[in-house]
């Protein structure tokens, strides 16, 4: 009886191993902490890839430098790393550059819009009415946004009012600063936490068309370079052969659009899915966003 059980277990292991070996390998490299959005996104994508027949593992490298070391050791399985353009630039400032070009850029994950919001109890009817009678308008801003003290200069030039940047460490503190009355308005990511918050009145987005009936920032501030800015997250190949790029784009597109977990994560947050871009458009958007963040 014991021998029969041993044989049965061996056969089960053999069949499982063979089935697993037949699956295409595509690992998800997460170069960040294990508690933020990237950790959640990476695990959701891994689960989505497994659901459509991939052998996919999360490779937690924690940061860019460790990712480079992991690959340099040899034996790294094919996969991808993902992050925003802003994160890429911060990595480069630390001396870690995983080059992005036609040979390594896979596709966008999503583009998250930016928004401007005021408090719901501010009596906001229009931007022009809101700034009327004010000499200075303070704007809550995440401290990772490029531009420094000149971030809102174009708004000052356009309106004749003095727009002042007030930095906060993270989105939650930024929102708390506005709701606490420390600033007049905020410039931030457009997420459910913003458009679904009854204490906030978000009145515009950085989209190229109306979203939720809101006018575009470009129509309000035509000369402000951040009016079309967004968080552009993309997939960058790790040890992925060139002849697999088309297959991997199709697989990731399926996860982004159709996966029961990741699909709603993108659509419910009003983010633009990466599948909206052709490869040429995606690379052009990446380069434009990179230049915008860098300058």
N, C-alpha and C positions, 0 to 999 in steps of 0.2 A: 504493500500500500504506500509506504514512504517513498519507494522508488517511482511508483506511478505519479505521485504528487510532484516529485523532483522533475520527472520528464515533462509533466504538464506545465510546470512553471518555466522550464527551459524553453519549451515550444512557444509559450506566451511571450517570453522575453525576446525570443528570436523574431517572432512576427511583429512585435511592437517596434523593435530596433530597425527591422527592414522597412516598415511603413514610415518610420521617422526619417530614415536615411533617404527615402524617395522624395521628401519634401524639399523645396528650394529654401536655402538659408538666407535670412535677411534679419540681421540683428539691429536693435535700437540702442544706440550709444547715448547715454544721458550724462552730460558734462555739467552737472549742477547739483544742488542739494537734493535731499530726498523728502522734501516737504512742500515745495512750491508747485507752480503751474507746470513747469517742464517735467517734473516727476510724474504728475498726474497724466499729462498728455502722453509722455513716453510709454507709460504702462498701458494706457488705453489703446495706443497704436499697436503695441506688441500684441495685446489681446485680439485686436481687430485682424492683424496679420495671421495669427493662429487660426482665427475663425474661417479664413478663406484658404487655409491649407499650407501655410508657411511654417517652417521651423524657425521660430523667432525668439530670441532671448534679450532681456534687458542687460546691457553691459554698463554698469554704473562706474564711470571714470571720475566723477565728481567735478572735474574742471578740464579746461582745454589742454593744459600741460600734461596731465595724466593720460589724456586721450592720445596725444602724440607719442608718449612713452609706450603706451600699450601697443600701438601699431608698430613702433620701431622694434619691439622685442620679437616680432614675427609671429605668425600663426593666428593673427586676428581674423575673425570670420567676416564675410562681407555684410555690410549694413550701411547705416547712415547715422550722422549726428544731426541735430536740429537746434536752431536757436534764432533769435531775432538779429537784425542788422546791428542794432544798438549793442547787443551782447558781443557780436563779432568785433566791433570796434573797441569795446572795453578789453577783450582778450588781446587784441593787437597792441593796445597800450601797455599791457603787461608782458609783451614780448612773445606771445603765442599766436601764430598766424597759420591757420589751416586754410590755405589759399582756395578761393572760390573763383572758378572760371567755367568755360564751356565743358571742360572734362570732369568737373567735380560737382557742379550744380545739378541737382536732380529736378526739383520743382518746389513751388511754394507750399507751405502747409496752410497758411491763411494770412490774410491781412486784416488787422484790427484797426478800426477807425479811431480817430480822435474826436473829442467833443469839447464844447464849452458849456458850463452850467453855472447857474446862480441858485440861491436859496428859493424854495417855493414861496416863502412868505415875503419875498422882496418886492412883490407887485410888478414883476417883469411883464411888459407887453411887447417891447421890441428893443433891440440893442441900442438904437439911437435914443429912445426914451430913457433907457436904463442909465446911460452915461451923462444925460443932460443934467447940468447943475453940479457935476463932479469935476474937480480939478485933477484928482488922482484916482486911479483904479488899480487895486492890488489883485494879483492873479496867483492863486495857489498852483504850484508847478512841481512835478517830481524832479528831484535833484539830478536825475540821469538825462534829462532833456538837454540837447545841445543848445548853444546860443548865448549862454551867460546873461549878463545884464542887458544885452541888446536883443534878447528874444522877442520882445514886443515893441521894438522901435517902429516897425512899419505901422502898427496900430496907433501908436502915438502920433506919427507923422500924418496918418490919414484923418484922425479925429481931432487933433489939437489937444488931446488930453494926455496926461502922463500915466502910462501903463507901467506898473512896477512888478517885477517877478519876485515871488516869495517861495523859496524852496522848501520841500518836505521830503523826508526819507520814506518813500513808499506811498502807494495809492490810498491806503486806509487813513494815513495821517493827513494826506492832502485833503481828502473829503472832510475829515474831522475839523481841519483848519477852517474850511469854508463854513460848515454848519455851526461851528463855534463862534462865528462872527469875526474871525481874525483876518479874513480876506473878503473881497467883494465878489469874486467869481473864481472859477477854476478852469484849467485846461488839462484834460486828462484822457485816458482811454475810454472808449465808448463801449461799456460792458453792461450786463444785466444789473450789476451793482449800482450803475449810474442811472440808466434809463428806467430801471424798475424801482428806484428809490423815491418815495412820495415827498421826501424833504428836498429833493433836487428838481430844478427845472432846467433841463438840458435843451438848448435852443438852436444848435447847429451841429453838423458833423463834417469830417474831412472827406466824405464820399464825393464822387463826381456826379452824383444825382441825389435827389431827395430821398432820405431814409426816414421812415415813420413820420412823413410830412414835414420834416425839418429842412430848412434851406441849407445849402452848402456853405462852408466857410469861404470858399473861393468867391461866392457871390457877395458875401459880406465884406471880405478883406482881400480884394483882388491882387494886391501887391505884397501880401505876406507869404513868405515861402513855406511856412508851416501850415498853411491852410489846407494843403493836400497831403499832409504827412500822416503816416500810420505805422503801426507795429507790424513789420513784414517778417514773418517767420518762414524759414525755408529748410529743406532737407539737403544736406551735403554728403556726398558719397564717402564711405570708408571701405577701402579694399574691395570696391565693387567693379567688376569688369565692365568695360564699355558696352559689350553686347547684351548686358542685362538692363541697361537704363530704361528702354522702352517698356519692358516687362514690369520693372519696379515702379515706374510712373503709373502704369495702369493699376497695379495693386494698391498703391498709396491713394490713388484717386478713388478707388472703390471704397477704401476705408473712410476717407474724408467725406464722401457723399452718402454711402449706404450703411456703414456700420451702425448698429443699434445704439451704441454708446457715443462714439466719436461724432457721428453725423449730427445728432441733436446738440452736442456740445458746441459745434460751430454755428449751426443755423439759429439756435436759440439766443446766442450772444450777438447776433447781427454781424458776424464776421464774414468777410469775403473768402470763400473757399479757394484753395490753390488751384482747383480744377477750372476756375474761371479764366485762367491765363493760358495762352499758348506758351511753348517753351521760349520763343523769341520775346514775347511780351513779358514773361516772368524774369528773364535775364535783364531786360531793359529796366523793369521796375526795380529789381534788386540794385542795379548800378545807380539809378537815380536816387533811391532811398539811401544807399551808402554815401553818396556825395552829399546829400542833404544832412545826414547825421554827422558826417565828418566836418562839414563846413558850418 
